């Protein structure tokens, strides 16, 4: 099954080879079809007693394997680095060694799976179990939850029938990450208190959470590196109003003095409270890059973040680059655990909706979603791309600084949609022809775990991106450097 411009030469070469051996009757080349129809094809093959035969030894990740396993289709493939990371030989697939006699080995393995019903059913059952254990945000959140519980057990036995967890989110981006974990803990029976700055709004996205917007501090004082005595008293007054029970766990994603005060508040009520610092960015690097490219000032203090790391029992970092930063400011390496972002598994099965009315349909569309910051997004690269690809419309859904927007909209094929509700964002993604991640190549890009890329891939969209450590090896992400 395949097609498109990139597959024309491959198809021609393949069919010529087939004809040269008089094997035309044994092959059917199905043209490119909508991805929504692929499930039916997989299920038909499974119901017919067939299998997925993967003949390439090179596969970065193998989304096709996950799709086949979800439809109950057994797999025969060649053992390789990317393939072996997804498939377990003899458990979820039959893998053969490459080399000179690979065709013979593939043929024997294929016949074995087709003729051994017990093996076939075992591969199908193991494949489905493997699929549901990995590659989704809910599972990742539960793995982190197990880490927290293990750490708590090392500190003390649970004294309450219903443990109490407090979450603190100060910045808008990243709030969804900790809120997802908070929601999973609530589902698991925890009493959860979620505290956010007043300018964050996630209430409509997480219905199971009791969310409190604390208004003790004005504006950017939520990111202050030091609080006044009046601010400390006002903050503590509101914390007393929302944290009614003794906290067992505090999960903090803030790098400011607010975090220090909240940690102290929780530890005063429970000296054994487990404190987790969830580091979603390299804030030291963000401070310099945002000021340089976006004229945005971040109040950051290495001493304050180091104090937060010291107070935390466990630290979760979104990427290896962020973990290295934390270690560089004094965090013990064995305290830091890497937990990348994850997408909502429901995106895999969400039906495609009608295209948004403001999305162009007369040209190919290259799309980008999320906040547009010049520190992380290469403005001049986008401008150059739009100049070269005049037949393509570049669509950006989300917030963008007026200065950068005005510069880019000088070109007629660049279009800014603006902010949209989360549900509408997925509608745009579904109707993009290709999704782009034109990040500014450098340390800041390496420090980010790009949730938008996970969402693009979950909606089965190809991605073109500038190269970066945090997306190295991703499937269906075409990376290019300079």
C-alpha positions as CSV (number, residue, x, y, z in Angstrom):
1,X,0.0,0.0,0.0
2,X,1.6,3.3,-1.0
3,X,1.8,6.1,-3.5
4,X,2.4,9.8,-3.7
5,X,5.2,11.5,-5.5
6,X,7.9,10.0,-3.3
7,X,6.7,6.5,-4.1
8,X,6.6,6.7,-7.9
9,X,10.2,5.6,-8.6
10,X,10.1,2.9,-6.0
11,X,6.9,1.5,-7.4
12,X,8.2,1.5,-11.0
13,X,11.4,-0.3,-9.9
14,X,9.5,-2.8,-7.8
15,X,7.0,-3.7,-10.5
16,X,9.8,-4.1,-13.1
17,X,11.6,-6.5,-10.8
18,X,8.3,-8.5,-10.3
19,X,7.7,-8.7,-14.0
20,X,11.2,-9.9,-14.7
21,X,10.5,-13.0,-12.6
22,X,7.0,-13.5,-14.0
23,X,5.5,-13.0,-10.5
24,X,3.0,-10.3,-11.4
25,X,0.0,-12.5,-10.4
26,X,1.4,-12.8,-6.8
27,X,1.5,-9.1,-6.1
28,X,-1.2,-6.4,-5.7
29,X,0.0,-2.7,-5.5
30,X,-2.8,-0.8,-3.7
31,X,-2.6,3.0,-4.5
32,X,-2.3,5.6,-1.8
33,X,-5.5,5.6,0.3
34,X,-6.7,7.8,3.1
35,X,-5.3,6.7,6.5
36,X,-8.8,6.3,7.8
37,X,-9.2,3.3,5.5
38,X,-6.1,1.6,6.6
39,X,-7.7,0.0,9.7
40,X,-10.2,-1.8,7.4
41,X,-7.3,-3.1,5.3
42,X,-5.4,-4.4,8.4
43,X,-8.5,-6.0,9.8
44,X,-9.3,-7.7,6.5
45,X,-5.8,-9.1,6.4
46,X,-6.2,-10.3,10.0
47,X,-9.6,-11.9,9.4
48,X,-8.2,-13.6,6.3
49,X,-5.5,-15.3,8.3
50,X,-2.8,-13.0,6.8
51,X,0.2,-11.2,8.3
52,X,2.3,-8.1,7.9
53,X,5.5,-8.9,6.1
54,X,8.0,-6.0,6.6
55,X,11.0,-6.5,4.3
56,X,13.1,-3.4,5.2
57,X,15.9,-3.8,7.7
58,X,15.8,0.0,8.4
59,X,12.9,1.5,10.3
60,X,13.4,4.4,12.7
61,X,10.4,3.5,14.8
62,X,7.7,1.6,13.0
63,X,4.2,3.2,13.3
64,X,3.0,0.5,10.9
65,X,3.9,-2.2,13.6
66,X,1.7,-0.4,16.1
67,X,-1.2,-0.2,13.7
68,X,-0.9,-3.9,12.7
69,X,-0.8,-5.0,16.4
70,X,-3.8,-2.9,17.2
71,X,-5.8,-4.7,14.5
72,X,-4.7,-8.2,15.5
73,X,-2.3,-8.7,12.6
74,X,0.8,-10.8,13.3
75,X,4.2,-9.5,12.1
76,X,7.2,-11.0,10.3
77,X,10.2,-8.6,10.0
78,X,14.0,-8.2,9.7
79,X,15.8,-7.7,13.0
80,X,17.2,-4.1,13.1
81,X,18.0,-1.4,15.6
82,X,14.7,0.6,15.3
83,X,12.6,-2.5,14.7
84,X,13.9,-4.5,17.7
85,X,13.1,-1.5,19.9
86,X,9.4,-1.9,19.1
87,X,9.1,-5.6,18.4
88,X,10.2,-8.5,20.6
89,X,11.2,-11.6,18.6
90,X,9.1,-14.6,19.5
91,X,6.8,-12.5,21.6
92,X,5.2,-9.8,19.5
93,X,6.7,-10.7,16.1
94,X,8.9,-13.2,14.3
95,X,12.2,-11.4,13.6
96,X,14.8,-12.9,11.3
97,X,18.5,-12.0,10.8
98,X,19.4,-9.9,7.8
99,X,22.2,-10.8,5.4
100,X,22.7,-12.8,2.3
101,X,19.9,-15.4,2.9
102,X,17.4,-13.0,4.3
103,X,14.8,-13.8,1.7
104,X,14.9,-17.5,2.6
105,X,14.6,-16.7,6.3
106,X,11.7,-14.4,5.7
107,X,9.9,-17.0,3.6
108,X,10.4,-19.7,6.2
109,X,9.2,-17.4,9.0
110,X,6.1,-16.4,6.9
111,X,5.1,-20.0,6.4
112,X,5.7,-20.8,10.0
113,X,3.3,-18.0,11.2
114,X,0.7,-18.9,8.5
115,X,0.7,-22.6,9.4
116,X,1.1,-22.5,13.2
117,X,-2.2,-21.2,14.6
118,X,-0.9,-21.3,18.2
119,X,2.1,-19.1,17.3
120,X,-0.2,-16.8,15.4
121,X,-2.6,-16.3,18.3
122,X,0.3,-15.8,20.7
123,X,1.8,-13.1,18.6
124,X,-1.6,-11.3,18.3
125,X,-2.3,-11.5,22.0
126,X,1.2,-10.3,23.0
127,X,1.1,-7.5,20.4
128,X,-2.1,-6.1,21.8
129,X,-0.8,-6.3,25.3
130,X,2.5,-4.6,24.3
131,X,0.6,-1.8,22.4
132,X,-1.4,-0.8,25.4
133,X,1.6,-0.7,27.7
134,X,3.5,1.9,25.8
135,X,3.5,5.1,23.7
136,X,0.6,7.1,25.3
137,X,0.4,10.0,27.8
138,X,-1.8,8.1,30.3
139,X,0.6,5.3,30.6
140,X,3.5,7.7,31.0
141,X,1.6,9.5,33.8
142,X,0.9,6.2,35.5
143,X,4.6,5.3,35.3
144,X,5.5,8.6,37.0
145,X,2.8,7.9,39.6
146,X,4.4,4.6,40.4
147,X,7.8,6.4,40.8
148,X,6.2,8.8,43.2
149,X,4.5,6.0,45.2
150,X,7.8,4.1,45.4
151,X,9.6,7.2,46.6
152,X,6.9,7.8,49.2
153,X,7.2,4.2,50.4
154,X,10.9,4.8,51.0
155,X,10.1,7.8,53.2
156,X,7.1,6.5,55.2
157,X,4.0,4.3,55.2
158,X,0.8,6.0,54.0
159,X,-1.1,7.3,57.1
160,X,-4.3,8.2,55.3
161,X,-6.7,6.0,53.5
162,X,-6.9,8.6,50.8
163,X,-3.5,10.3,50.2
164,X,-3.5,14.0,49.4
165,X,-1.4,15.5,46.5
166,X,-0.9,19.2,45.9
167,X,0.1,20.5,42.4
168,X,1.6,23.9,41.7
169,X,1.6,25.3,38.1
170,X,2.8,28.9,37.4
171,X,3.5,29.1,33.7
172,X,0.9,28.5,31.0
173,X,2.8,26.1,28.9
174,X,3.6,23.0,30.9
175,X,0.5,23.4,33.0
176,X,-1.2,20.8,30.9
177,X,1.6,18.3,31.6
178,X,1.3,18.4,35.4
179,X,-2.5,18.7,35.1
180,X,-2.6,15.4,33.2
181,X,-0.6,13.7,36.0
182,X,-2.9,15.3,38.6
183,X,-6.0,13.9,36.7
184,X,-4.5,10.4,36.7
185,X,-3.8,10.6,40.4
186,X,-7.4,11.7,41.0
187,X,-8.7,8.8,38.9
188,X,-6.5,6.5,41.0
189,X,-8.2,7.6,44.2
190,X,-5.9,10.5,45.4
191,X,-7.4,13.7,46.9
192,X,-5.8,16.3,44.5
193,X,-5.5,20.0,45.0
194,X,-4.4,21.8,41.9
195,X,-3.0,25.4,42.3
196,X,-2.4,27.7,39.4
197,X,-1.5,31.3,38.7
198,X,-4.6,33.4,37.9
199,X,-3.5,33.9,34.2
200,X,-3.5,30.2,33.5
201,X,-6.8,28.7,32.3
202,X,-7.1,24.9,32.1
203,X,-10.4,24.4,34.0
204,X,-12.3,23.2,30.9
205,X,-9.7,20.6,30.0
206,X,-9.5,18.6,33.2
207,X,-13.0,18.1,34.6
208,X,-11.9,15.7,37.4
209,X,-9.6,18.3,39.0
210,X,-10.4,20.8,41.8
211,X,-8.5,23.8,40.5
212,X,-7.7,26.9,42.5
213,X,-6.5,30.2,41.0
214,X,-4.6,32.0,43.8
215,X,-4.7,35.8,43.4
216,X,-2.3,36.7,46.2
217,X,0.4,38.0,43.9
218,X,0.0,40.4,41.0
219,X,1.1,39.7,37.4
220,X,4.6,38.6,36.9
221,X,5.3,38.4,40.7
222,X,4.4,34.8,40.4
223,X,7.8,34.4,38.8
224,X,9.7,36.6,41.3
225,X,13.0,35.3,42.6
226,X,12.3,36.9,46.0
227,X,9.0,37.7,47.7
228,X,8.3,40.6,50.0
229,X,7.1,39.9,53.6
230,X,3.6,41.2,52.6
231,X,3.6,38.9,49.5
232,X,4.6,35.9,51.6
233,X,1.8,36.5,54.1
234,X,-0.8,37.0,51.4
235,X,0.4,33.8,49.6
236,X,0.3,31.7,52.8
237,X,-3.1,33.0,53.6
238,X,-4.5,31.7,50.4
239,X,-2.6,28.4,50.6
240,X,-4.2,27.9,54.0
241,X,-7.6,28.4,52.4
242,X,-7.1,25.8,49.6
243,X,-4.9,23.2,51.2
244,X,-7.4,21.9,53.8
245,X,-5.7,18.5,54.4
246,X,-2.2,17.4,55.3
247,X,-0.3,17.1,52.0
248,X,1.4,13.8,51.3
249,X,2.9,14.9,48.0
250,X,3.7,18.2,46.4
251,X,4.4,18.3,42.6
252,X,5.9,21.6,41.6
253,X,6.6,22.9,38.1
254,X,7.6,26.4,39.2
255,X,11.2,27.7,39.3
256,X,10.4,30.8,41.4
257,X,10.2,31.9,45.0
258,X,6.6,30.9,45.0
259,X,7.7,27.3,44.8
260,X,10.1,27.7,47.8
261,X,7.3,29.2,49.9
262,X,4.8,26.5,48.9
263,X,7.4,23.7,49.6
264,X,8.0,25.3,53.1
265,X,4.2,25.5,53.7
266,X,3.7,21.9,52.9
267,X,6.7,20.6,54.8
268,X,5.5,22.6,57.9
269,X,2.3,20.6,57.8
270,X,4.0,17.3,57.0
271,X,7.7,17.1,57.4
272,X,7.6,13.8,55.5
273,X,5.7,15.2,52.5
274,X,7.3,14.0,49.3
275,X,8.3,16.9,47.0
276,X,8.7,16.5,43.3
277,X,10.1,19.1,41.0
278,X,8.9,18.7,37.4
279,X,11.4,20.7,35.2
280,X,9.7,21.4,31.8
281,X,12.4,23.7,30.4
282,X,16.0,24.9,30.8
283,X,14.9,28.2,32.3
284,X,18.4,29.6,32.5
285,X,18.7,29.2,28.7
286,X,15.2,30.5,28.2
287,X,16.0,33.7,30.1
288,X,18.8,34.6,27.7
289,X,17.2,33.4,24.4
290,X,13.8,35.0,25.0
291,X,15.3,38.3,25.8
292,X,17.5,38.1,22.7
293,X,14.8,37.1,20.2
294,X,11.5,38.0,21.7
295,X,12.3,40.9,24.1
296,X,10.7,39.0,26.9
297,X,12.2,39.1,30.3
298,X,12.0,36.0,32.5
299,X,12.8,36.5,36.2
300,X,15.1,33.6,36.8
301,X,17.7,32.8,39.5
302,X,20.0,29.9,39.4
303,X,20.3,30.0,43.1
304,X,16.5,29.7,43.5
305,X,16.2,26.8,41.1
306,X,19.1,25.1,42.9
307,X,17.3,25.5,46.2
308,X,14.2,23.9,44.7
309,X,16.3,21.0,43.5
310,X,17.8,20.6,46.9
311,X,14.4,20.6,48.6
312,X,12.9,18.1,46.1
313,X,13.1,14.4,46.9
314,X,12.7,13.5,43.2
315,X,13.2,15.6,40.0
316,X,11.6,14.8,36.6
317,X,13.2,16.5,33.6
318,X,11.4,16.7,30.2
319,X,14.6,16.0,28.2
320,X,18.2,14.9,28.6
321,X,19.3,18.5,28.0
322,X,17.2,19.8,30.8
323,X,18.5,17.0,33.1
324,X,22.1,18.1,32.2
325,X,21.2,21.6,33.1
326,X,19.8,20.6,36.5
327,X,22.9,18.5,37.3
328,X,25.1,21.5,36.3
329,X,23.5,23.6,39.0
330,X,23.9,21.0,41.7
331,X,21.1,18.4,41.4
332,X,22.4,14.9,42.2
333,X,22.3,12.8,39.0
334,X,20.5,9.9,40.8
335,X,17.7,12.3,41.8
336,X,16.9,13.3,38.2
337,X,14.6,11.1,36.1
338,X,13.8,11.9,32.4
339,X,10.1,11.9,31.6
340,X,9.3,13.3,28.1
341,X,6.0,14.8,27.2
342,X,3.3,12.4,25.9
343,X,0.2,12.8,23.8
344,X,-3.4,11.9,24.6
345,X,-4.0,8.3,23.3
346,X,-7.6,9.3,22.3
347,X,-6.0,11.3,19.4
348,X,-5.3,8.0,17.7
349,X,-8.9,7.2,17.4
350,X,-10.6,10.6,17.1
351,X,-12.6,10.8,13.8
352,X,-11.6,13.4,11.3
353,X,-14.0,16.4,11.5
354,X,-15.0,18.9,8.8
355,X,-12.2,21.3,7.7
356,X,-12.2,24.7,9.4
357,X,-13.8,27.4,7.3
358,X,-10.8,29.7,7.5
359,X,-8.4,27.1,6.2
360,X,-7.4,27.4,2.5
361,X,-8.4,24.4,0.4
362,X,-7.0,25.5,-3.0
363,X,-3.3,25.1,-2.1
364,X,-1.2,22.6,-0.2
365,X,-1.0,23.6,3.5
366,X,2.1,23.4,5.7
367,X,0.8,23.9,9.3
368,X,2.2,24.8,12.7
369,X,0.3,24.9,16.0
370,X,1.1,26.4,19.4
371,X,2.7,29.5,20.7
372,X,5.1,31.2,18.3
373,X,8.3,32.5,20.0
374,X,11.3,33.6,17.9
375,X,13.6,32.2,20.5
376,X,12.5,28.7,19.6
377,X,11.0,29.2,16.1
378,X,13.2,30.4,13.3
379,X,11.3,33.4,11.8
380,X,13.7,34.0,8.9
381,X,13.7,30.3,8.0
382,X,9.9,30.5,7.7
383,X,10.1,33.6,5.6
384,X,12.7,32.0,3.3
385,X,10.6,28.8,2.9
386,X,7.5,30.8,2.0
387,X,9.5,32.8,-0.6
388,X,10.7,29.5,-2.2
389,X,7.5,27.6,-2.0
390,X,5.0,30.1,-3.3
391,X,2.5,27.4,-4.2
392,X,2.2,26.3,-0.5
393,X,0.3,28.2,2.2
394,X,2.0,28.3,5.6
395,X,-0.7,28.3,8.3
396,X,0.1,29.1,12.0
397,X,-2.6,28.3,14.7
398,X,-1.9,29.9,18.0
399,X,-0.4,33.0,19.7
400,X,2.3,35.1,17.9
401,X,4.0,38.3,18.8
402,X,2.7,41.2,16.6
403,X,6.2,42.2,15.5
404,X,7.0,38.7,14.1
405,X,3.5,38.3,12.7
406,X,3.6,41.6,10.8
407,X,7.0,40.7,9.4
408,X,5.9,37.3,8.1
409,X,2.5,38.4,6.8
410,X,4.3,40.6,4.2
411,X,4.2,37.4,2.1
412,X,0.8,36.4,0.7
413,X,1.2,32.7,1.4
414,X,1.7,33.1,5.2
415,X,-1.4,33.0,7.3
416,X,-1.9,33.4,11.0
417,X,-5.2,32.0,12.4
418,X,-4.6,33.1,16.0
419,X,-5.7,31.4,19.2
420,X,-8.3,28.6,19.0
421,X,-9.8,26.2,21.5
422,X,-7.9,22.9,21.9
423,X,-10.6,20.9,20.2
424,X,-10.5,23.2,17.1
425,X,-6.7,22.9,16.9
426,X,-7.0,19.2,16.1
427,X,-9.4,20.0,13.3
428,X,-6.7,22.2,11.7
429,X,-4.0,19.5,12.1
430,X,-6.3,17.0,10.4
431,X,-6.4,19.1,7.3
432,X,-2.8,20.1,7.1
433,X,-1.0,18.4,4.3
434,X,2.2,18.4,6.2
435,X,3.1,19.7,9.7
436,X,6.2,21.7,10.3
437,X,8.5,22.3,13.2
438,X,10.9,25.1,12.0
439,X,12.8,25.4,15.3
440,X,15.9,27.5,15.7
441,X,18.7,25.0,15.7
442,X,20.6,25.1,19.0
443,X,20.6,24.3,22.7
444,X,17.1,25.7,23.4
445,X,15.5,23.3,20.8
446,X,17.4,20.4,22.4
447,X,15.9,21.3,25.8
448,X,12.3,21.1,24.6
449,X,10.1,18.0,24.4
450,X,7.8,19.0,21.5
451,X,4.3,17.9,22.4
452,X,3.0,19.2,19.1
453,X,5.1,16.7,17.2
454,X,3.5,13.8,19.2
455,X,0.1,15.2,18.4
456,X,1.0,15.6,14.7
457,X,2.1,12.0,14.6
458,X,-0.9,10.8,16.6
459,X,-3.1,12.3,13.9
460,X,-1.0,10.5,11.3
461,X,0.6,13.6,9.7
462,X,4.1,13.7,8.2
463,X,6.4,16.2,9.9
464,X,9.2,18.3,8.5
465,X,11.5,19.7,11.2
466,X,14.9,21.2,11.7
467,X,17.2,18.8,13.4
468,X,17.4,18.5,17.1
469,X,18.4,16.2,19.9
470,X,15.0,15.9,21.5
471,X,13.4,14.5,18.3
472,X,16.2,12.4,17.0
473,X,15.0,9.1,15.8
474,X,11.3,10.0,15.6
475,X,9.3,8.1,13.0
476,X,7.8,10.0,10.1
477,X,9.7,13.2,11.1
478,X,11.9,14.4,8.3
479,X,14.7,16.4,9.8
480,X,17.1,18.7,8.1
481,X,20.0,20.9,9.3
482,X,21.9,23.8,7.8
